[in-house]
């Protein structure tokens, strides 16, 4: 497998792991701040902002965790020599697509 693709996977995984750590810290800060202030999210003007931030951060964290799982799956496929092939049609996925989206499971044609 192309070393550039392996490097792209490794870099994406490292960046995603860092993002998860940062988002986890952000969520803990938001949760701690909401515990320290006895606010009622429904009736406090600031409550809706806190609830929104908590919801948004949780969504970003969930997305990052899913992406990390996709990257881990791609690394497993790489080790099994199944990486770089479309899961729908079986054709090779273009190297440019894999560099741009290292966890891609489908070729461009099947992704649309």
Secondary structure as the mmCIF struct_conf table of DSSP 4:
data_model
#
loop_
_struct_conf.conf_type_id
_struct_conf.id
_struct_conf.beg_label_comp_id
_struct_conf.beg_label_asym_id
_struct_conf.beg_label_seq_id
_struct_conf.end_label_comp_id
_struct_conf.end_label_asym_id
_struct_conf.end_label_seq_id
HELX_RH_AL_P HELX_RH_AL_P1 UNK A 3 UNK A 36
TURN_TY1_P TURN_TY1_P1 UNK A 37 UNK A 38
TURN_TY1_P TURN_TY1_P2 UNK A 41 UNK A 43
BEND BEND1 UNK A 44 UNK A 44
TURN_TY1_P TURN_TY1_P3 UNK A 45 UNK A 46
HELX_RH_AL_P HELX_RH_AL_P2 UNK A 47 UNK A 79
TURN_TY1_P TURN_TY1_P4 UNK A 80 UNK A 81
TURN_TY1_P TURN_TY1_P5 UNK A 83 UNK A 84
STRN STRN1 UNK A 85 UNK A 85
TURN_TY1_P TURN_TY1_P6 UNK A 87 UNK A 89
HELX_LH_PP_P HELX_LH_PP_P1 UNK A 91 UNK A 91
STRN STRN2 UNK A 92 UNK A 92
HELX_LH_PP_P HELX_LH_PP_P2 UNK A 93 UNK A 94
HELX_RH_AL_P HELX_RH_AL_P3 UNK A 95 UNK A 100
TURN_TY1_P TURN_TY1_P7 UNK A 102 UNK A 103
BEND BEND2 UNK A 106 UNK A 106
HELX_RH_AL_P HELX_RH_AL_P4 UNK A 108 UNK A 111
#
